[in-house]
């Protein structure tokens, strides 16, 4: 896929000291009875506090299954790593939205071949027209000659789990 070959990968991101401090404070506030770890329910409250949504059962199961089986819950270091990864993913999704918006100059919520051509001419003026057409066709998942945000996001994320 063109986008994954072009290096559309999330960048690593590090929290500022004030962000880390906030995450530690949230961990401590959600650690009922000062156990030194977060239970499944404690983790859900922490995610709501930091990200504004309640994690699904699938997400909670995934997190709980990834922790050290010799502990009763999520230790501070594991929690900080989980939060950093979630924040990184959130920033990458925002970056994809920003790129899509830059392509969608008419604010229609979809991209046409003409939108692709204009965008690529600005960022890669020597790219052959046939390559732009191939990329457009590849990204247009349902072949309706329009690239929705969903199509675009899928293309930008293609191959992410392989890296």
PAVO-101944 format. One line per field, with one value per residue (C-alpha): residue in three letters; x, y, z; residue number from 1. Coordinates in steps of 0.25 Angstrom, whole numbers, m for minus. Each point is the difference from the previous one (the first is absolute). Example, Ala and Ser with C-alpha at 12.3 -4.5 7.8 and 13.67 -1.06 7.14 Angstrom:
2
residu = ala, ser .
c1 = 49, 6 .
c2 = m18, 14 .
c3 = 31, m2 .
num = 1, 2 .
//
This chain:
163
residu = unk, unk, unk, unk, unk, unk, unk, unk, unk, unk, unk, unk, unk, unk, unk, unk, unk, unk, unk, unk, unk, unk, unk, unk, unk, unk, unk, unk, unk, unk, unk, unk, unk, unk, unk, unk, unk, unk, unk, unk, unk, unk, unk, unk, unk, unk, unk, unk, unk, unk, unk, unk, unk, unk, unk, unk, unk, unk, unk, unk, unk, unk, unk, unk, unk, unk, unk, unk, unk, unk, unk, unk, unk, unk, unk, unk, unk, unk, unk, unk, unk, unk, unk, unk, unk, unk, unk, unk, unk, unk, unk, unk, unk, unk, unk, unk, unk, unk, unk, unk, unk, unk, unk, unk, unk, unk, unk, unk, unk, unk, unk, unk, unk, unk, unk, unk, unk, unk, unk, unk, unk, unk, unk, unk, unk, unk, unk, unk, unk, unk, unk, unk, unk, unk, unk, unk, unk, unk, unk, unk, unk, unk, unk, unk, unk, unk, unk, unk, unk, unk, unk, unk, unk, unk, unk, unk, unk, unk, unk, unk, unk, unk, unk .
c1 = 0, 5, m2, 7, 12, 1, 2, m13, 4, m4, 12, 4, m4, 5, m8, 4, 3, m13, m8, 8, m3, m15, 0, 6, m10, m11, 6, 1, m14, m6, 8, m11, 6, 14, 2, 12, m8, m12, m11, m9, m10, 11, 6, m13, m2, 14, m3, m12, 7, 12, m7, m15, m6, m2, 8, m8, 1, 9, 10, m1, 2, 12, 7, m3, 6, 12, 5, 9, m8, 7, m6, m15, m1, 7, 13, 3, 11, m9, m11, 9, 4, m14, m4, 12, m4, m15, 5, 9, m11, m10, 11, 2, m16, 0, 12, m8, m12, 9, 6, m14, m5, 11, m3, m15, 1, m15, m4, m9, 4, 5, 12, m2, 11, 2, 3, 10, 7, 0, 6, 11, 4, 3, 8, 5, 0, 8, m8, m6, m15, m2, 5, m9, m12, 5, 1, m14, m6, 7, m5, m14, m5, m14, 4, m10, 10, 0, 10, m8, 8, m2, 7, 11, 2, 0, 11, 8, 0, 2, 11, 1, m1, 11, 11 .
c2 = 0, 14, 7, m10, m1, 15, m1, 4, m5, 6, 7, m3, 10, 3, 7, 13, m1, 7, m10, m12, 7, 1, m15, m4, 9, m7, m14, 4, 5, m12, m10, m3, m4, 4, m15, 5, m5, 3, m11, m1, 10, 9, 0, 4, 12, 4, m1, 8, 11, 1, m2, 2, m13, m13, m11, m12, m14, m4, 11, m3, m15, 3, 9, m9, m12, 7, 3, m9, m12, 1, 13, 3, 11, 11, 6, 14, m2, m9, 11, 11, m8, m3, 14, 5, m10, 5, 14, m3, m7, 12, 10, m9, 0, 15, 1, m9, 9, 12, m5, m4, 14, 6, m9, 3, 15, 2, m6, m11, m12, m7, 1, m1, m4, 15, 3, m11, 6, 14, m5, m9, 11, 9, m11, m8, 8, m10, m12, m6, 2, m15, m3, 11, m8, m13, 5, 6, m13, m8, 9, 1, m13, 0, 5, 11, 10, 7, m2, 1, 3, m15, m4, 10, m5, m14, 3, 8, m11, m12, m9, 7, m13, m6, 10 .
c3 = 0, m4, 13, 9, m10, 1, 15, 6, 14, 13, 6, 14, 10, 14, 11, 6, 15, 3, m8, 7, 14, m4, m4, 13, 8, m8, 3, 15, 0, m7, 9, 10, 14, m5, m5, m9, m12, m8, m1, m12, 5, 5, m14, m6, 9, m4, m15, 2, 8, m10, m13, 2, m4, 7, m6, m6, 6, m12, 3, 15, m2, m9, 10, 11, m8, m3, 14, 8, 6, 13, 3, 4, m9, m8, 6, m1, m11, m8, 1, m5, m12, m3, 1, m8, m11, 0, m1, m11, m8, 3, m5, m13, m2, 1, m10, m10, 1, m2, m13, m5, 3, m8, m12, 2, m4, m3, 14, m6, 8, m11, m11, m15, m9, m3, 15, 0, m13, 6, 13, m6, m10, 12, 8, m11, m13, m8, 4, m13, m2, m2, 14, 6, m7, 6, 14, m1, m6, 11, 11, m5, 7, m6, m14, 0, m5, 14, 11, 14, 13, 3, m13, 3, 14, m4, m10, 10, 10, m10, 5, 13, 8, m9, 5 .
num = 1, 2, 3, 4, 5, 6, 7, 8, 9, 10, 11, 12, 13, 14, 15, 16, 17, 18, 19, 20, 21, 22, 23, 24, 25, 26, 27, 28, 29, 30, 31, 32, 33, 34, 35, 36, 37, 38, 39, 40, 41, 42, 43, 44, 45, 46, 47, 48, 49, 50, 51, 52, 53, 54, 55, 56, 57, 58, 59, 60, 61, 62, 63, 64, 65, 66, 67, 68, 69, 70, 71, 72, 73, 74, 75, 76, 77, 78, 79, 80, 81, 82, 83, 84, 85, 86, 87, 88, 89, 90, 91, 92, 93, 94, 95, 96, 97, 98, 99, 100, 101, 102, 103, 104, 105, 106, 107, 108, 109, 110, 111, 112, 113, 114, 115, 116, 117, 118, 119, 120, 121, 122, 123, 124, 125, 126, 127, 128, 129, 130, 131, 132, 133, 134, 135, 136, 137, 138, 139, 140, 141, 142, 143, 144, 145, 146, 147, 148, 149, 150, 151, 152, 153, 154, 155, 156, 157, 158, 159, 160, 161, 162, 163 .
//
